[in-house]
Structures are given as structure tokens and as C-alpha cells.
Amino acid sequence: MNILLTGCNGQLGNEIQLLEHMNPQHQYLNTDIEELDITDAQAIDRFIQENQIDGIINCAAYTAVDKAEENVELCTLLNAIAPGYLAQAIEKRNGFFIQISTDYVFDGTHHTPYTPEDPTCPNSVYGKTKLAGEQAAISACKRTMIIRTAWLYSTFGNNFVKTMLRLGREKTELGVIFDQIGSPTYARDLAVAIIEAIRQGVIPGIYHFSNEGVISWYDFTKAIHRIAGITTCHVRPLHTSEYPTPAARPHYSVLDKTKFKETYGIEIPYWEDSLRECISKL
């Protein structure tokens, strides 16, 4: 198969590129904005036909959650409209479409892990546009697989782990929110899962994927510093109310991954094991 990867310069896109050799029978076409503008429906159609694309992994998105509250138009274009363009184009070739989505489609008021079947209720521009992107993709392509993930980090780009490592080395004290609970996701683990899903054959539907285990941002920071050997920075727990942001964050965004594990028969690593692996590479 010829598989189109969009957003190849992002965290997940970079990790997928490192694993493409695991599917040597397929050819991957790795693109970012320079190679393909996913907001241009005609350009997408042309690219997919010319390259005889059989499947798409859409990692491209507007992910600046707070800036999205002001940049509604651009966020909507990238997160809600573009996935529909991609899905429509690949449907013409009866191909598959993998859309990466987010825990932000939920409002975070649950106290048990969210299943893919739970009602959505986004309370930010980012969450609303990502949910609209899911719906556009599912409507346009019958072989659509939605993968919602959360708290993504990797050795690539900017992310929470890298920021806490930097601040831990620069500062003697740091305040981090303790009343938002979730599961970190090492982008490498998600990339492995996506490659495996393609290898076995994409089964349409909505799935959840994050690392195993549950933690707060505060505890996550403490673990990052402990593993990295940072001992000179005191980390204080903060309430969300003490650190206001333009976009509302889900207080509880733990995702139930049972459907993904049972469908593809994979074992998902524990968050601390994956964090150690990432920090060792950094």
C-alpha cells in the first residue's frame, strides 16, 4: 500500500517515521505543510490520485490549546474541516483513514475512565474542533479509525516532559497542578500501536490510547525530576484555580483502552516505564 502521513514533523509524525520500516511492504509518503496543504481540497485530491494513496494517517492539527480560543478560524480549518477533505479524498479510492483525536472531546467531569462510547462534551475551542474533525471524517470515509489520546510527549518538539526537565534545572521552585488527573502518552508507544493496526488491517471505529496508569500533572513532574536526577527544584502542588488558562482543561481525562487492546491484541506499556525510556533518549 501507499500510505500518506500528514503532520510528519510533529511529535507523533516523527515517531511514526522511525517505525515505518516495520511495514516494509508499504510505501509511506511523509508530508507536512511544505509538501501538502491539507486545507486545500483540490491539492489533496490531486496528491492522492497522483500517488495512488491507499490509506492516510492524519497527525496534522492545530494543538496550541490556549491560542485556539482566539484563533478559532484557523483551528477550525485545520482540526474540523481538513480531516473531512482528507477523508473524502481517500474514500474515492476505498482507502482507510486514521484520525488522531484527543481527550479534550470530554469535559472531564467523569470519575471513571472514558470509553469510546461515552457521550462527548468538549468545553474548549480545541476540543470542539477536534470533535468536529472526528465527525467529518466518519461521515466522509467508511473506513475511518479515530484514535483519541492524551498528554502526549516524546523526544521531538515541545512538550510537558521537556518543559519540566528544563524548568527543573533552571529553577529552585516550581508550581504544578495536582487536581487534573490523566494518563501520559509516550508518542513512540502510540506510533507502534498505529503501525500494528495497519499491519493487522484497520478496523473502523473510535478507539482510545494512552499509557497504562493514572497520575496528576504534579505527580508526573515529580516522577520526571526523580528519573532525571533533578534534586535542586522544589515542586509545589497547585489548584487549577491558581493557574488560570484561556482554555478549560478536563479535570479527569483517563481513557479506557480496552477496545484497542482487545481489537488488536496489544499490550500497552505502563506510563513510568515509557517515561524512563524517553528520558534516557533525551
Buried (B, 14 or more C-beta within 10 A) or exposed (E): BBBBBBBBBBBBBBBBBEBBEEBEEBBBBBBBEEEBBBBEBEBBBEBBEEBEBBBBBBBBBBBBBBBBBEBEEBBBBBBBBBBBBBBBBBBEBEBBBBBBBBBBBBBBEBEEBBBBEBEBBBBBBBBBBBBBBBBBBBEBBEBBBBBBBBBBBBBBBEBBBBEBBEBBEEEEEBBBBBBBBBBBBBBBBBBBBBBBBBEEEBEBBBBBBBBBBBBBBBBBBBBBBEBBEBEEBEBEBBEBEEEEEEBBBBBBBBBBBEBBBEBBEBEBBEBBEBBBBBBEEE
